[in-house]
């Protein structure tokens, strides 16, 4: 990286950043999960760590926000010069469950350095995002001061899709108001390519239960005529995809094209670790499929495990379904269409019930705004002349749409550490320390550029 006072400061702070991320990753802060495996005290401890870090940086009004879903988000305010713009920095301290802990090469809640990366649950998504914010602010404080008023919000239940912070923001709209909002929960298109995320798919989460019998039956005595709830559920779930794997929900548009940066299929196969000989699913370009079109995923099924299974016809079966909804489509309408599809495709007159457990709208940024110019200039310096790219992200951050509605004049930018090699939500999640360093520099320079743009 070219000599630059801010870059030099961030580089010097990296050992401290690693030590802090090590501490933060230690907390098993999986929100609203099995309390025996993930006690609520773990989330509380992580929230306290975040609050202490903000206080140590001079933040005022540090508070724990009790959100309607029963979790806590952490807020802090750092006043800037008189007349300076206000920038809201976002991250979240809750994480996904580790899944199969035995599949991790190193323990999921111990930050471990290996092959030039730091491994641990939340290292990239999104505890590393909070550390990125701290690094940027510390670098500015060491080089003349922070030129804007800064608000920080660290969410406590982003991974659950329960909407707690969105509802809190709607009830307290004055709290998070800002001229610009930096969401530190996205990622570069690839390592070394500075990227802002211009679109996010929305999401709806449904739970379906199928009931056919008053209780399980012996499959030898009754199988062949007794309606099997698990078989019925499998038929319903199979109806959600066509032969080529495209999502097929009646009434849901599935032919939108992506106009921006493309994702070569070979690169996607490598990033997604698709097994040799296994085909990708869907139609259109990879970018069409993951950024511009709806995608349904069965994320869990309640049924007997293979170990210890008995020869029984199942009386009940249940599944949870996630539907990603692209910009231009309303998540509430998509929920209605998906519900109607599930009910219409349940066979044999089986009893079916559908429950909504989460929902968030899609988001599309205005990349022509002054904040994006300020970020492009900052990233060009941080990445030594590489031009900033705009990409989509198939995931959802429902808060973005809420903030965009509450503060229509605010400029919202999405950056972060979740590039493909990070494997967020999977086993062996990791963060690139080089990306953490460069993006911290970029964020610091952005705050300087943005303050200057608003002063002119």
Secondary structure, 3 states (H helix, E strand, C coil): CCCCHHHHHHHHHHHHHHHHHHHHHHCCCCCCCCCCCCCHHHHHHHHHHHHHHHHHCCCEEEEEEECCCCCEEEEEEECCCCCCCEEEEEEECCCCCCCCHHHCCCCCCCCEEECCEEECCCCCCCHHHHHHHHHHHHHHHCCCCCCCEEEEEEECCHHHCCCHHHHHHHHCCCCCCCCEEEECCCECCECCECEEEEEECEEEEEEEEEECCCCCEEHHHHCCCCCCHHHHHHHHHHCCECCCCCECCCCCCCCCCCCCCCCCHHHHHHHHCCCCCCCCCCCCCHHHHHHHCCEEEEEEEECCCCCCCCCEECCEEEEEEEEEECCCCCHHHHHHHHHHHHHHCCCCCCEEEEEEEEEECCEECCCCCHHHHHHHHHHHHHCCCCCCEEEEECCCCHHHHHHHHHCCCCEEEECCECCHHHCCCCCCCEEEHHHHHHHHHHHHHHHHHHHHHHHC
